[in-house]
Amino acid sequence: MTQKKRSSWRQLDPFLAREQEKYGRATPSREFILHYLEERGMPLTLQELCAEWQISDDWEIDALSRRLRAMEREGQLIRNRREGYGPVAKMNLVPGRVIGHAEGHGFLIPDEGGDNLFLSPRQMRKLLHGDRAVARVIGVDYRGRREGAIVEVLERNTQTVVGRFCEERGTWFIRPDNKRINQDIVVPPDGRGEAQAGQIVIAELIEQPSAQSRPLGRIKEILGEHMAPGMEIRIAIASHGIPVEWPEIVAEEASHYGEAVPESAKKGRWDLRATPLVTIDGITARDFDDAVYCERRGANWWLLVAIADVSWYVRPGTTLDHEARKRGNSVYFPDRAIPMLPETLSNGLCSLNPAVDRLCMVCEMTINAQGRIIRSRFAEAVMRSHARLTYDTVAAIVADRDPRVRAEHAAIASHLDRLYELYQVLRVSREQRGAMDFDSQETMIEYGADRKIEQILPTERNDAHRLIEECMISANVAAARFLQRHKMPGLYRIHQGPTLDRLNKLRAFLGELGLGLSGGDKPSPLDYTRLLARVSDRPDAHLIQTVMLRSLAQAVYSPESVGHFGLALDAYAHFTSPIRRYPDLQVHRAIRHVLNGGKTTDFPYSPVDLVGLGEHCSMTERRADEAVRDAVEWLKCEYMLDKIGQSFDGVITAVTGFGLFVELSGVYVEGLVHVTALRNDYYRFDPVGHRLQGERSGQVYRLGDGLQVRVVRVDLDERKIDFELVERERQDGARRNRWNRSPRKKG
């Protein structure tokens, strides 16, 4: 696009109509700016762009300036020393989100995917966990990782920090509870307020860190003493910056809709109120996203998956939408939920409660005897749930065929039977395509009267859980195909296969066990599932499964559909939980846009917009997971405080150079046997074999091995539990290893 003559940007920008509809007065679109600068092959200043695009109006100049600065903040453009803007990709720079590590270093997760950049502790002095930055690649470290140096901080993620207020030699500071923030927050004398040493506090940052100085903070709130009831949840919420309070304007906007669906909203919709759709959820659920119905039609199955029509209430650009986007998802702690939407919507108007009219987006599917979706369509509908069922009730009806429970639900039992028959077809299809089904044990915490943990119980999945999961997967597949068929930009749920480096490490581990993974440099999900099936009866099956799982990437949201490796699907989008996940709400908006006759060019969200949204929603999902994990680890430590000195059987769940992580059998609490607690030998760490081996004795400790351990220390602040091996276990283990090394007779 070398400019011999200048043209108005309005003649060149293919997204002009969309920008005008979205903002009233248009400014050059992000896509056009990026494409133009790439084609020009050189950075251009604001003045040069205005001259080349014939922009002279003050409003247009100001609007373009704001857009360029926004693109700079989001890592799409970089501004050089002569104020010229250029695409980050063209300047050999990498934008991304920074993930801190407790040991002081960090990683930059590139926006465009690919390998992470290692950031040394020196580079991390300028940053805090969660910041967005642009880095340049400066080489490869001793472990073969690409190493980066920070060029510019694009966005500061941390405005408040929660932690313990401390004093050393007259200096006051906060030790952050979030271990990914590895810098203490200095508190000046006038920022202390009434806080006392040892208390848990929240501080607002008044200065961000730099290469020369640590961050400064001012005490904003005193949470109290660290052992106070409920403190673990309050700390987790504050530490991870999870929004809790609803701005008054948001609550008012939500309550504006009232308590019943207006008749005007039902007009023109597919009326499903007579269809016996039912919700199936856990016994404690309060917000019901989805309802299902199935019947047999000849050789095929007709499945309806009706999903709460959140997008009818939460419109783009409203304060309600802004708050939902900021939260990204609901967060579920052991004793409470932090919803993405106000309860008047999440538990009220949007929730598919029984015996009331509700707006929904319905996915209608025809599925053949092989479990393939042969037809699907989406529609705006109105429904009335015929029953609120729990997983246990449905399992009793369709799997156990309990006559008493079937009699109680006689009106819908036959419809549930059809669902169960379809589930069995979908389950076979899932296995044939190679979708992975890793065994993992989830737990729930049961509280006593004084809100102390009474016990930690395993959660059990039955066929009703799996039935709903397969129905939701089918609807999500149909949603992804709908977006692709209509060429609509949307957020996909993507899960990439193993990188070559992870694959090589996995194969090296498997080789030591006499096993192999087929598929060459690009194994398929079916290659993984076949190996899992082959080792299922081995005593080290859990070890093999764990290592295989760790070879895979984390699932994220992206506008680029690259498939879902774990589910063995070419395209997958989250559609089924818009009450609690913002990406689902965005997919609903894209579908509704098409249903109402819209086109790609007039959809108010571009692929470039969705890159940032996908990254944000992936971040809020990780944030929620980490906050819940922190709270649960605190509770588990508290549960173990009165068990110091007691012995338990356990299983090694991870092996590192500094020791063994052991989960207590039947207790579901994990702790560390530090390598220094392994007596009478020096132990060498084998990362390929996931084991520690004694140099003199030959004693081997490997992932999946059973041990007996004693609880020796519990640290609530660090959320750490230390174990030591029971002496008998060490002696028995030594005898086992000597026996394993002795020659065996053949036959």
Summary of the structure (lengths in Angstrom):
residues: 747
radius of gyration: 28.3
end to end distance: 78.7
largest distance: 93.0
contacts: 2389
relative contact order: 0.08
helix: 35%
strand: 27%
